[in-house]
């Protein structure tokens, strides 16, 4: 009888052990795909929010937008659609608006460049934007600007320039005069002088011409080519859109055999290799490459260069 009882107890213990092991193994088998699925979800999130995401292009109310805000851009990227009506480039790292920078976007109506690091705008930066009506340049580092910059935007009706450190001297006299024309009442509102001290916090719309410069200074600054108070409009001679831009293996601008007579004036600042060989460049002017901060390789062979200014390669 004792033997039978012991055998029964042993059987019951073994059955209990088996029941215990069964759910445990099942739990493990269910947990494994759960973790794998979780790993897949995590990796997809990394891909989705990885830095360097492309810009968003979308249509709203039948108008095409490019949203490239907060992408740490330093210049306009190649490959953007040329039929854009609105371009949003706020909160990037753009420092210089080079000549012809937006010339491919002939249909552009609004351009948002606020909250960048812009300190320099070249005279033909807005060349080709004859349909532009809105330009936002507030919250940058612009100190000096002339009316000449806006020659290529005849339809401009909304311009924001405030929160820039304006240096109110004779250099901005033509800009101030333009802003104070009655029909331009929506241009440059709220923009104030940062310097000199005697004009600090004075609105550009309220400054008188004689506060900025005297007649002698005006004569020195006025270009001889002005007609009826406005500079002549001429198409830029050379721009880098004639060249091919390659990203791999290094950032390269290939301008080989393009019949160029001058160094292109809107070279992207992150170009590492620049090929200008087999052109017709006869001279290098001062500061030709000053804004191409990453340039390491420069090919100027077979141009017949006759003069190199000592400051051209600084």
Buried (B, 14 or more C-beta within 10 A) or exposed (E): EEEEEEEEEEEEEEEEEEEEEEEEEEEEEEEEEEEEEEEEEEEEEEEEEEEEEEBEEEEEEEEBBBBBBEBEBBBBBEEBEEEBBBBBBBBBEBBBBBBBBBBBBBBBBBBBBBBBEBBBBBBBBBBBBBBBBBBBBBBBEBBBBBBBBBBBBEEBBEBBBBBBBBBBBBBBBBBBBBBBEEEBEEBBBEBBBBEEEEBEEBBBBEBEBEBBBEEEBBEEBBEEEEEEEEBEEEEBEBBBEEBEBBEEEEBBBBBBEBEBEBBBBBBBBBBBBBBBBBBEBEBBEEEBBEBBEEBEEBBBEBBEBEEEEEEBBE
